[in-house]
Amino acid sequence: MRKRTLQTFFPLSRYAGEGRGEGLSWLQHQLQVNMKQTVRIGTRGSALALWQAGWVKTQLESLWPGLQVALVPIKTSGDKFQEGPLAPVGGKGLFVKEIEEALLSRAVDLAVHSMKDLPSELLDGLILSAIPEREDPRDVLITRHGETLAELPAGTRVGTSSLRRQALLLHLHPGLRVEILRGNVETRLRKQREGTVDATVLAAAGLKRLGLTPQHSQVLDEQVFLPAIGQGALGIETRADDEVAALVRPLHHQATAVAVSAERAFLRGMGGSCRTPLAANGTVLNGTVYLTALVASSDGRRLIRGERSGPVEANEQIGTLLAETLLAQGGKEILEELGTGG
């Protein structure tokens, strides 16, 4: 049974403005863990997932000298299902199911996820103990000859498995042919090189983390091509009753957590479905969180967009209220047509 609220382990009032030194002093006082034990990180086995988990491993070993950290690759249902769209068989939650089960069964001690893969509700007994600073949340268009999105000829085959990207591509350029393109980052780049598709859209964060700079690539404006909810951010998940949560606390980035929590509140408000083209982008500036979001039909013909802002303490309320606004403006009808409720 998944929880209806996002738990981040970090009350805003307690950690706002807390310095790194203060945080570590508090940790050293509170932490009751044997540094000789091995902390096991559950992760998917793709190159990007291993990079992300490896980054957490390096950070923890640097923060806690003597601590041993091991990566435990876990093949998820999403990794096993390589043909066709994910939405009909469960959406992106398929990329975390087996990892969360391993966490609950104590086969691993913590898990590192891409935040955009996490369902809007966490399993009972699990919490997000840290959300590190976000990488670039934008998307990147990779074409054969460096064309912009507007310059692509009608009939151009653009590969993606994301309903959000499909809807935005067709909304901005109805003449495109969107084709399902599954697999990890390297696989999708290879399929484009081999001619399976003429262009593809990938997350900037994944490319940067892997050190990849594909030829003829361009970053898409996040205000026009709105990113996926949580894109570019990592989530470190632990058991709610486990002292290991304290180990990852110094990796937490409060502004990122505020922005992502607002985005995920919007996701919950829209019904939390991975089978709906949804997008949201939160930013934090001078104590205010700004949230832009949209819901669209899968063919891109209908797209409803809105914005809302407010104090960081009200971040989840902002996401919820924006969802209510978009639902009232026609989002509910889009969800009903897609058969995802609302």
C-alpha positions in Angstrom: 0.0 0.0 0.0 1.5 3.3 -1.0 1.4 6.4 1.1 -0.6 9.4 0.1 2.0 11.9 1.1 5.7 12.4 0.3 8.0 12.1 3.3 11.4 13.7 2.8 12.8 13.3 6.4 13.7 17.0 6.4 11.3 19.5 8.1 11.7 22.8 6.2 11.8 24.9 9.4 14.6 22.7 10.9 17.0 22.6 8.0 16.4 25.9 6.2 19.8 27.7 6.3 21.6 25.0 8.2 25.3 25.0 7.4 27.2 21.9 6.4 29.4 22.1 9.5 26.4 22.3 11.8 24.7 19.4 10.0 27.7 17.2 10.4 28.1 18.1 14.1 24.5 17.1 14.7 25.0 13.9 12.7 28.2 13.0 14.6 26.3 13.4 17.9 23.2 11.5 16.7 24.6 8.7 14.6 24.7 5.3 16.2 26.1 3.1 13.5 29.1 0.7 13.2 31.3 2.2 10.6 32.8 -1.3 9.9 29.6 -2.5 8.5 28.9 -2.5 4.7 26.1 -0.3 3.6 24.4 -1.8 0.5 23.0 0.5 -2.1 20.2 -1.0 -4.3 20.3 0.3 -7.9 19.3 -0.5 -11.4 22.0 -2.0 -13.5 22.2 0.6 -16.4 25.3 2.7 -16.8 23.4 5.8 -15.7 21.9 4.2 -12.7 25.3 2.7 -11.7 26.9 6.2 -12.1 24.2 7.7 -9.9 24.6 5.1 -7.2 28.4 5.2 -7.5 28.3 9.0 -6.9 26.3 8.4 -3.7 28.8 5.7 -2.7 31.8 8.0 -3.2 30.1 10.8 -1.2 29.3 8.5 1.7 32.8 7.1 1.8 34.2 10.6 1.8 31.9 11.8 4.5 32.3 8.7 6.8 35.9 7.4 6.6 35.9 3.7 7.4 32.4 3.1 6.1 32.3 0.4 3.4 29.7 0.9 0.7 28.7 -1.7 -1.9 26.5 -1.4 -5.0 23.8 -4.1 -5.5 22.4 -4.0 -9.1 18.8 -5.2 -9.3 17.0 -5.9 -12.5 13.6 -4.3 -12.4 10.4 -5.1 -14.3 11.0 -1.9 -16.4 14.4 -3.2 -17.4 13.0 -6.6 -18.4 10.2 -5.1 -20.5 12.0 -3.7 -23.5 9.3 -3.6 -26.2 6.5 -1.2 -26.5 5.3 1.7 -24.2 5.5 1.3 -20.4 2.2 3.0 -19.7 -0.1 0.1 -20.3 2.0 -2.3 -18.1 2.4 0.0 -15.1 4.4 3.1 -16.1 7.7 4.2 -14.6 6.9 2.6 -11.2 8.2 -0.6 -12.9 11.8 0.8 -12.5 11.6 0.9 -8.7 9.3 -2.0 -7.6 11.9 -4.7 -7.1 14.4 -2.2 -5.6 11.8 -1.1 -3.0 11.0 -4.8 -2.3 14.7 -5.4 -1.6 14.8 -2.4 0.7 11.8 -3.6 2.7 13.2 -7.2 2.9 16.6 -5.7 4.1 18.5 -7.2 1.2 19.8 -3.6 0.7 20.1 -0.7 3.1 19.2 2.2 0.9 18.2 2.8 -2.7 19.2 5.5 -5.3 16.5 6.4 -7.8 16.0 8.9 -10.5 13.2 11.0 -9.0 11.2 11.0 -12.2 11.0 7.2 -11.9 9.4 7.3 -8.4 5.6 6.9 -8.2 3.8 9.8 -6.3 3.3 7.5 -3.3 6.0 5.7 -1.4 5.5 2.2 0.0 4.6 2.1 3.7 7.8 1.9 5.8 10.0 3.8 3.3 11.0 7.4 3.2 13.1 9.7 1.0 16.0 10.5 3.3 17.8 12.8 1.0 17.4 14.6 -2.4 20.8 15.8 -3.6 21.2 19.0 -5.6 19.6 18.7 -9.0 21.4 18.3 -12.3 20.1 20.1 -15.4 16.3 19.2 -15.6 16.0 20.0 -19.4 15.6 17.8 -22.4 18.0 17.5 -25.3 17.0 17.1 -29.0 19.5 15.0 -31.0 19.1 15.2 -34.8 21.1 14.0 -37.8 22.2 17.3 -39.2 21.7 19.8 -36.3 18.1 20.8 -37.2 16.1 22.6 -34.6 12.7 21.1 -33.6 10.9 23.7 -35.8 13.2 22.8 -38.8 12.5 19.1 -38.8 10.6 18.1 -41.9 7.2 16.6 -41.6 7.4 12.9 -41.3 10.6 12.9 -39.3 10.8 9.9 -37.0 11.5 11.0 -33.5 12.1 8.3 -30.9 10.9 8.4 -27.3 9.0 6.2 -24.9 7.8 9.2 -22.9 4.1 10.2 -23.2 5.1 13.7 -22.0 7.7 14.1 -24.8 5.3 12.6 -27.3 2.6 15.1 -26.4 5.0 18.1 -26.5 6.6 17.0 -29.7 3.2 16.7 -31.5 1.9 19.8 -29.9 4.8 21.9 -31.1 5.2 20.0 -34.5 2.1 18.0 -35.5 3.9 16.7 -38.6 6.4 14.5 -36.7 6.2 10.8 -36.5 6.8 9.8 -32.9 8.0 6.2 -32.5 8.5 4.1 -29.3 12.2 4.0 -28.5 13.1 2.0 -25.4 16.4 1.1 -23.7 19.1 2.9 -21.8 20.8 6.1 -22.9 23.5 4.4 -24.9 21.0 2.0 -26.6 18.8 4.9 -27.7 21.8 6.8 -29.1 22.9 3.7 -31.0 19.5 3.1 -32.4 19.4 6.6 -33.8 22.9 6.2 -35.3 21.7 3.0 -37.0 18.7 4.7 -38.5 15.9 3.2 -36.4 14.8 6.9 -35.9 15.9 10.2 -37.3 16.0 12.1 -34.0 15.5 11.4 -30.4 14.9 13.3 -27.1 16.9 12.5 -24.0 17.4 14.1 -20.6 20.3 16.5 -20.3 21.1 15.2 -16.8 21.7 11.6 -18.0 23.9 12.8 -20.8 25.9 15.0 -18.5 26.4 12.4 -15.8 27.6 9.9 -18.4 29.9 12.5 -20.0 28.1 12.1 -23.4 27.9 15.0 -25.9 26.1 13.7 -28.9 26.8 15.4 -32.2 24.0 17.7 -33.4 22.3 18.0 -30.0 20.6 21.1 -28.6 19.1 21.8 -25.2 15.3 22.5 -25.4 13.9 25.5 -23.6 12.4 24.2 -20.3 9.7 26.9 -20.4 8.5 25.6 -23.8 9.4 21.9 -23.5 8.5 21.4 -19.9 10.5 18.7 -18.1 9.3 15.6 -16.5 8.4 15.7 -12.8 11.6 15.2 -10.8 13.8 15.1 -13.9 17.5 15.7 -13.1 17.0 15.0 -9.4 18.0 11.9 -7.4 16.1 10.4 -4.5 17.8 8.4 -1.8 15.3 6.0 -0.2 15.7 4.2 3.1 13.5 2.4 5.6 11.7 4.8 7.9 13.0 3.1 11.1 16.6 2.7 10.0 19.6 4.7 11.3 21.2 4.5 7.9 19.0 7.4 7.0 21.3 9.6 9.0 24.3 8.7 6.9 22.8 10.3 3.8 21.5 13.4 5.4 24.5 15.6 4.5 23.7 14.9 0.8 20.4 16.6 1.0 19.8 19.9 -0.9 16.9 21.8 0.5 16.0 24.0 -2.5 15.9 20.9 -4.8 13.7 19.1 -2.3 11.3 22.0 -2.1 11.0 22.2 -5.9 10.7 18.5 -6.4 8.1 18.2 -3.6 6.0 20.8 -5.3 6.2 18.9 -8.6 5.3 15.6 -6.9 2.4 17.2 -5.1 1.1 18.3 -8.5 1.5 14.7 -9.7 -0.5 13.4 -6.8 -3.2 16.0 -7.3 -3.6 14.9 -10.9 -4.0 11.3 -9.8 -0.4 10.3 -9.8 -0.7 8.4 -13.1 2.3 7.4 -15.2 -0.1 6.9 -18.1 -0.8 10.6 -18.5 1.3 13.2 -20.3 2.1 15.4 -17.4 5.0 17.8 -16.8 6.1 20.2 -14.1 9.1 22.3 -13.3 9.7 23.9 -9.9 12.3 26.5 -9.0 13.2 28.2 -5.8 14.3 31.8 -5.5 14.6 34.1 -2.4 12.2 32.0 -0.3 9.6 31.6 -3.1 8.8 28.4 -5.0 7.7 28.9 -8.6 5.8 26.0 -10.3 4.9 25.6 -13.9 2.9 22.5 -15.0 0.8 21.0 -17.8 -1.4 18.1 -18.8 -1.9 17.1 -22.4 -3.6 14.6 -24.6 -1.2 12.0 -26.0 -1.6 13.4 -29.5 -0.7 16.9 -28.3 -3.8 18.5 -29.7 -5.0 19.5 -26.2 -2.6 21.0 -23.8 -3.5 22.9 -20.6 -0.8 24.8 -18.8 -0.6 26.8 -15.6 1.7 28.5 -13.1 1.6 29.2 -9.4 4.0 30.5 -6.8 4.2 31.0 -3.0 6.5 30.6 0.0 8.6 27.5 0.2 6.8 26.4 3.3 3.7 25.9 1.1 5.4 24.0 -1.6 3.1 21.0 -1.6 0.0 23.1 -1.3 1.1 25.0 -4.4 1.4 21.8 -6.3 -2.0 20.6 -5.2 -3.7 23.9 -6.0 -2.1 24.0 -9.4 -3.4 20.5 -10.1 -6.9 21.5 -9.1 -6.7 24.5 -11.4 -5.7 22.4 -14.4 -8.3 19.8 -13.7 -11.0 22.4 -13.6 -9.7 24.0 -16.9 -10.2 20.8 -18.8 -7.6 18.4 -17.4 -10.2 16.2 -15.9 -11.7 15.6 -19.3 -8.3 14.7 -20.8 -7.7 12.2 -18.0 -11.1 10.7 -18.5 -10.5 10.3 -22.2 -7.2 8.6 -21.5 -9.0 6.3 -19.0 -6.8 7.3 -16.1 -9.4 8.9 -13.9 -8.8 12.3 -12.3 
